[in-house]
């Protein structure tokens, strides 16, 4: 069976299972908050006087920063633990949104600062939480990874719906103000009294970007996934910048259509636990899924310019969302399995993110 109710029940009643449910639920809320504003950020900046070319150029700053910081974030997550790292990333998001709210067309420096902080905050939060969950898994890694990815992706579906409703009834800047309040609430929850595990001391090597990447590259099984990750990250600027502009200015759609597109894409990520079960059943099938799901997702993105209408674009979004979700789970399952063997899950996924983000920057 692809969906194993017994696994869910055991997870729910165990101590680690309860922590998993809480962490996963909060991660879904965080993802929803990010997706309330992210589909509308490019139209919001255009409304505030920024040109499309300027926006595209400035958005390239974010992946450039991640190339250098993701591997360090992963390493620090292994040593400092989830709670402390999450605090930093939530503060980054809060400061970034405050900058977005007050930004004007002559504030390129502040826009760059906001993009850097929000990008590190979003990606860093994901690395820290994913590392914490994966470090507690002893068996059924694919299925549990898929459940985490599926529930978290619910935020990618719900967030744009909330954002679409907001832009329909309230001024556009409210898609920033509401996530700001959500991040404050998550920050408060993250700092409620709880047992603090022992943290490992830091040293200068932990901040050595080159050393972390070399260590990742030395593992033969990880090299292929790094190249595929570069290819996968080519789609990020399209999702964040160009497709929203294409919908509103190329296809004559409105901000609601931008939200629907993002919601459809996020909804079909909800089925990632199917991919996880396949990975658990047979390792070879999981590895094949990494390649074929990415290939099919790429084909969907290639045909986007030929959509002709927003309805066809929604269908493309559904198919690409499904295959993108399968790629997510199978790739993270593969890397987490290797990371668990060497007891450095955070370092593995952080270094992968540094390498894969090269595709984002080039795109």
For each residue, the residues with C-beta under 8 A, 3 or more apart:
1: 4 277
2: 273 274 277 278
3: 273 274 277
4: 1 7 8 143 277
5: 8 9
6: 9 10
7: 4 10 11 140 143 144
8: 4 5 11 12 147
9: 5 6 12 13
10: 6 7 13 14 17
11: 7 8 14 17 20 21 144 147
12: 8 9 17 18 21
13: 9 10 17 18
14: 10 11 17 18
15: 18 19
16: 19 20 136
17: 10 11 12 13 14 20 21
18: 12 13 14 15 21 22
19: 15 16 22 23 136
20: 11 16 17 23 24 133 136 144 148
21: 11 12 17 18 24 25
22: 18 19 25 26
23: 19 20 26 27 82 129 132 133
24: 20 21 27 28 133 147 148 151 152
25: 21 22 28 29 151
26: 22 23 29 30 186 189 190
27: 23 24 30 31 125 126 129 148 151 152 155
28: 24 25 31 32 151 152 153 154 155
29: 25 26 32 33 155 182 186
30: 26 27 33 34 125 155 182 183 186
31: 27 28 34 35 152 153 154 155 156 159
32: 28 29 35 36 154 155 156 158 159 162 182
33: 29 30 36 37 155 159 178 179 182 183 186
34: 30 31 37 38 93 122 155 159 179
35: 31 32 38 39 155 156 158 159 160 163 262 266
36: 32 33 159 160 162 163 166 175 178 179 182
37: 33 34 40 41 44 97 100 163 175 176 179
38: 34 35 41 159 240 262
39: 35 160 163 244 258 259 261 262
40: 37 43 44 163 167 172 175 244 255 258 259
41: 37 38 44 45 100 240
42: 45 46 55 240 241 244 245
43: 40 46 47 172 244 245 248 255 258
44: 37 40 41 47 48 100 172 173 175 176
45: 41 42 48 50 55 103 111
46: 42 43 49 50 51 52 55 245
47: 43 44 172
48: 44 45 103 104 105
49: 46 104 105 106
50: 45 46 54 55 58 105 111
51: 46 54 55
52: 46 55 56 245
53: 56 57
54: 50 51 57 58 108
55: 42 45 46 50 51 52 58 59 241
56: 52 53 59 60 237 241 242
57: 53 54 60
58: 50 54 55 61 108 111 112 115
59: 55 56 62 115 237 240 241
60: 56 57 63 64 237 361
61: 58 64 65 112 115 116
62: 59 65 66 115 116 118 119 360
63: 60 66 67 119 233 236 357 358 360 361
64: 60 61 67 68 361
65: 61 62 68 69 116 119 120
66: 62 63 69 70 119 120 123 353 354 357 360
67: 63 64 70 354 355 357 358 361
68: 64 65 71 72 209 354
69: 65 66 72 73 120 124 209 354
70: 66 67 73 74 123 127 350 351 352 353 354 357
71: 68 74 75 209 212 213 216 347 350 351 353 354
72: 68 69 75 76 206 207 209 212 350
73: 69 70 76 77 85 120 123 124 127 128 346 350 353
74: 70 71 77 78 127 131 212 346 347 348 349 350 351 353
75: 71 72 78 79 206 207 212 344 346 347 350
76: 72 73 79 80 85 202 206 346
77: 73 74 80 81 82 85 127 128 131 132 346 350
78: 74 75 131 200 344 345 346 347
79: 75 76 199 200 201 202 206
80: 76 77 84 85 199 200 202
81: 77 84 85 132 196 197 199
82: 23 77 85 86 128 129 131 132
83: 86 87 190 194 196
84: 80 81 87 88 199
85: 73 76 77 80 81 82 88 89 124 128
86: 82 83 89 90 125 128 129 190
87: 83 84 90 91 187 190 191
88: 84 85 91 92 124
89: 85 86 92 93 120 121 122 124 125 128
90: 86 87 93 94 121 125 183 186 187 190
91: 87 88 94 95 121 187
92: 88 89 95 96 117 118 120 121 124
93: 34 89 90 96 97 117 118 121 122 125 179 183
94: 90 91 97 98 180 183 184 187
95: 91 92 98 99 114 117
96: 92 93 99 100 113 114 115 117 118 121
97: 37 93 94 100 101 114 118 176 179 180 183
98: 94 95 101 102 180
99: 95 96 102 103 110 111 113 114 117
100: 37 41 44 96 97 103 111 114 118 176
101: 97 98 173 176 177 180
102: 98 99 110
103: 45 48 99 100 107 110 111 114
104: 48 49 107
105: 48 49 50
106: 49
107: 103 104 110 111
108: 54 58 111 112
109: 112 113
110: 99 102 103 107 113 114
111: 45 50 58 99 100 103 107 108 114 115
112: 58 61 108 109 115 116
113: 96 99 109 110 116 117
114: 95 96 97 99 100 103 110 111 117 118
115: 58 59 61 62 96 111 112 118 119
116: 61 62 65 112 113 119 120
117: 92 93 95 96 99 113 114 120 121
118: 62 92 93 96 97 100 114 115 121 122
119: 62 63 65 66 115 116 122 123
120: 65 66 69 73 89 92 116 117 123 124
121: 89 90 91 92 93 96 117 118 124 125
122: 34 89 93 118 119 125 126
123: 66 70 73 119 120 126 127 353
124: 69 73 85 88 89 92 120 121 127 128
125: 27 30 86 89 90 93 121 122 128 129
126: 27 122 123 129 130
127: 70 73 74 77 123 124 130 131 346 349 350 353
128: 73 77 82 85 86 89 124 125 131 132 346
129: 23 27 82 86 125 126 132 133
130: 126 127 133 134 148 332 336 345 349
131: 74 77 78 82 127 128 134 135 345 346 349
132: 23 77 81 82 128 129 135 136
133: 20 23 24 129 130 136 137 144 148
134: 130 131 137 141 145 336 339 340 345
135: 131 132 340 345
136: 16 19 20 132 133
137: 133 134 140 141 144 145 336 340
138:
139:
140: 7 137 143 144 280
141: 134 137 144 145 276 279 280 333 336 337 340
142: 145 146 275 276 277 278 279 280 286 329 330 333
143: 4 7 140 146 147 273 276 277 280
144: 7 11 20 133 137 140 141 147 148 276
145: 134 137 141 142 148 149 276 279 329 332 333 336
146: 142 143 149 150 272 273 274 275 276 277 279 329 333
147: 8 11 24 143 144 150 151 273 276
148: 20 24 27 130 133 144 145 151 152
149: 145 146 152 153 269 272 273 276 325 328 329 332
150: 146 147 153 154 269 270 271 272 273 325
151: 24 25 27 28 147 148 154
152: 24 27 28 31 148 149 155 156
153: 28 31 149 150 156 157 266 269 270 272 325
154: 28 31 32 150 151 157 158 266 270
155: 27 28 29 30 31 32 33 34 35 152 158 159 266
156: 31 32 35 152 153 159 160 262 265 266 269
157: 153 154 160 161 263 266 267 269 270
158: 32 35 154 155 161 162 263 266
159: 31 32 33 34 35 36 38 155 156 162 163 262 266
160: 35 36 39 156 157 163 164 258 259 260 261 262 263 266
161: 157 158 164 165 259 263
162: 32 36 158 159 165 166 178
163: 35 36 37 39 40 159 160 166 167 175 259 262
164: 160 161 167 168 255 256 258 259 260 263
165: 161 162 168 169
166: 36 162 163 169 170 174 175 178
167: 40 163 164 170 172 174 175 255 256 259
168: 164 165 255 256
169: 165 166
170: 166 167 174
171: 174
172: 40 43 44 47 167 175 255
173: 44 101 176 177
174: 166 167 170 171 177 178
175: 36 37 40 44 163 166 167 172 178 179
176: 37 44 97 100 101 173 179 180
177: 101 173 174 180 181
178: 33 36 162 166 174 175 181 182
179: 33 34 36 37 93 97 175 176 182 183
180: 94 97 98 101 176 177 183 184
181: 177 178 184 185
182: 29 30 32 33 36 178 179 185 186
183: 30 33 90 93 94 97 179 180 186 187
184: 94 180 181 187 188
185: 181 182 188 189
186: 26 29 30 33 90 182 183 189 190
187: 87 90 91 94 183 184 190 191
188: 184 185 191 192
189: 26 185 186 192
190: 26 83 86 87 90 186 187
191: 87 187 188
192: 188 189
193:
194: 83
195:
196: 81 83 199
197: 81
198:
199: 79 80 81 84 196
200: 78 79 80
201: 79
202: 76 79 80 206
203: 206
204: 207 208
205: 208 211
206: 72 75 76 79 202 203
207: 72 75 204
208: 204 205 211 212
209: 68 69 71 72 212 213 354
210: 213 214
211: 205 208 214 215
212: 71 72 74 75 208 209 215 216 347 350 351 354
213: 71 209 210 216 217 351 354 355
214: 210 211 217 218
215: 211 212 218 219 347 351
216: 71 212 213 219 222 226 347 348 351 352 355
217: 213 214 222 223 226
218: 214 215
219: 215 216 222 223 338 342 348
220: 223
221: 224 225 338
222: 216 217 219 225 226 335 338 348 352
223: 217 219 220 226 227
224: 221 227 228
225: 221 222 228 229 290 331 334 335 352
226: 216 217 222 223 229 230 352 355 356
227: 223 224 230 231
228: 224 225 231 232 290 291 294 331
229: 225 226 232 233 331 352 353 355 356 359
230: 226 227 233 234 355 356 358 359
231: 227 228 234 294 298 359
232: 228 229 235 294 297 327 331 356 359
233: 63 229 230 236 356 357 358 359 360 363
234: 230 231 237 238 359 360 362 363
235: 232 238 239 297 298 301 324 363
236: 63 233 239 240 359 360 363
237: 56 59 60 234 240 241 242 360 363
238: 234 235 241 242 243 301 304 363
239: 235 236 243 262 265
240: 38 41 42 59 236 237 244
241: 42 55 56 59 237 238 244 245
242: 56 237 238 245 246
243: 238 239 246 247 261 304 313
244: 39 40 42 43 240 241 247 248 258 261
245: 42 43 46 52 241 242 248 249 250
246: 242 243 249 250 251 304 305
247: 243 244 250 251 253 257 258 261 310 313
248: 43 244 245 251 252 253 254 255 257 258
249: 245 246
250: 245 246 247
251: 246 247 248 257 307 308 309 310 313
252: 248
253: 247 248 256 257 258 310
254: 248 257 258
255: 40 43 164 167 168 172 248 258 259
256: 164 167 168 253 259 260
257: 247 248 251 253 254 260 261 310
258: 39 40 43 160 164 244 247 248 253 254 255 261 262
259: 39 40 160 161 163 164 167 255 256 262 263
260: 160 164 256 257 263 264 310 314
261: 39 160 243 244 247 257 258 264 265 310 313 314 317
262: 35 38 39 156 159 160 163 239 258 259 265 266 317
263: 157 158 160 161 164 259 260 266 267
264: 260 261 267 268 314 317 318 321
265: 156 239 261 262 268 269 317 318 320 321 324
266: 35 153 154 155 156 157 158 159 160 262 263 269 270 321
267: 157 263 264 270 318 321
268: 264 265 271 317 318 319 321 322 324 325
269: 149 150 153 156 157 265 266 272 321 322 324 325 328
270: 150 153 154 157 266 267 325
271: 150 268 274 275 322 325
272: 146 149 150 153 269 275 276 325 326 328 329
273: 2 3 143 146 147 149 150 276 277 329
274: 2 3 146 271 277 278 326
275: 142 146 271 272 278 279 286 289 293 325 326 328 329 330 333
276: 141 142 143 144 145 146 147 149 272 273 279 280 329 333
277: 1 2 3 4 142 143 146 273 274 280 281
278: 2 142 274 275 281 282 285 286 289 330
279: 141 142 145 146 275 276 283 285 286 289 329 330 333 334
280: 140 141 142 143 276 277 286
281: 277 278 285
282: 278 285 286
283: 279 286 287
284: 287 288
285: 278 279 281 282 288 289
286: 142 275 278 279 280 282 283 289 290 330 333 334
287: 283 284 290 291 330 334
288: 284 285 291 292
289: 275 278 279 285 286 292 293 326 327 330
290: 225 228 286 287 293 294 327 330 331 334
291: 228 287 288 294 295
292: 288 289 295 296
293: 275 289 290 296 297 323 324 326 327 330
294: 228 231 232 290 291 297 298 323 327
295: 291 292 298 299
296: 292 293 299 300 319 323
297: 232 235 293 294 300 301 320 323 324 327
298: 231 235 294 295 301 302
299: 295 296 302 303
300: 296 297 303 304 316 319 320 323
301: 235 238 297 298 304 320
302: 298 299
303: 299 300 306 307 316
304: 238 243 246 300 301 307 313 316
305: 246
306: 303
307: 251 303 304 310 312 313 316
308: 251 312
309: 251 312 313
310: 247 251 253 257 260 261 307 313 314
311: 314 315
312: 307 308 309 315 316
313: 243 247 251 261 304 307 309 310 316 317
314: 260 261 264 310 311 317 318
315: 311 312 318 319
316: 300 303 304 307 312 313 319 320
317: 261 262 264 265 268 313 314 320 321
318: 264 265 267 268 314 315 321 322
319: 268 296 300 315 316 322 323
320: 265 297 300 301 316 317 323 324
321: 264 265 266 267 268 269 317 318 324 325
322: 268 269 271 318 319 325 326
323: 293 294 296 297 300 319 320 326 327
324: 235 265 268 269 293 297 320 321 327 328
325: 149 150 153 268 269 270 271 272 275 321 322 328 329
326: 272 274 275 289 293 322 323 329 330
327: 232 289 290 293 294 297 323 324 330 331
328: 149 269 272 275 324 325 331 332
329: 142 145 146 149 272 273 275 276 279 325 326 332 333
330: 142 275 278 279 286 287 289 290 293 326 327 333 334
331: 225 228 229 232 290 327 328 334 335
332: 130 145 149 328 329 335 336 349
333: 141 142 145 146 275 276 279 286 329 330 336 337
334: 225 279 286 287 290 330 331 337 338
335: 222 225 331 332 338 339 348 349 352
336: 130 134 137 141 145 332 333 339 340 345 348 349
337: 141 333 334 340 341
338: 219 221 222 334 335 341 342 348
339: 134 335 336 342 343 344 345 346 347 348 349
340: 134 135 137 141 336 337 343 345
341: 337 338
342: 219 338 339 348
343: 339 340
344: 75 78 339 347 348
345: 78 130 131 134 135 336 339 340 348 349
346: 73 74 75 76 77 78 127 128 131 339 349 350
347: 71 74 75 78 212 215 216 339 344 350 351
348: 74 216 219 222 335 336 338 339 342 344 345 351 352
349: 74 127 130 131 332 335 336 339 345 346 352 353
350: 70 71 72 73 74 75 77 127 212 346 347 353 354
351: 70 71 74 212 213 215 216 347 348 354 355
352: 70 216 222 225 226 229 335 348 349 355 356
353: 66 70 71 73 74 123 127 229 349 350 356 357
354: 66 67 68 69 70 71 209 212 213 350 351 357
355: 67 213 216 226 229 230 351 352 358
356: 226 229 230 232 233 352 353 359 360
357: 63 66 67 70 233 353 354 360 361
358: 63 67 230 233 355 361 362
359: 229 230 231 232 233 234 236 356 362 363
360: 62 63 66 233 234 236 237 356 357 363
361: 60 63 64 67 357 358
362: 234 358 359
363: 233 234 235 236 237 238 359 360
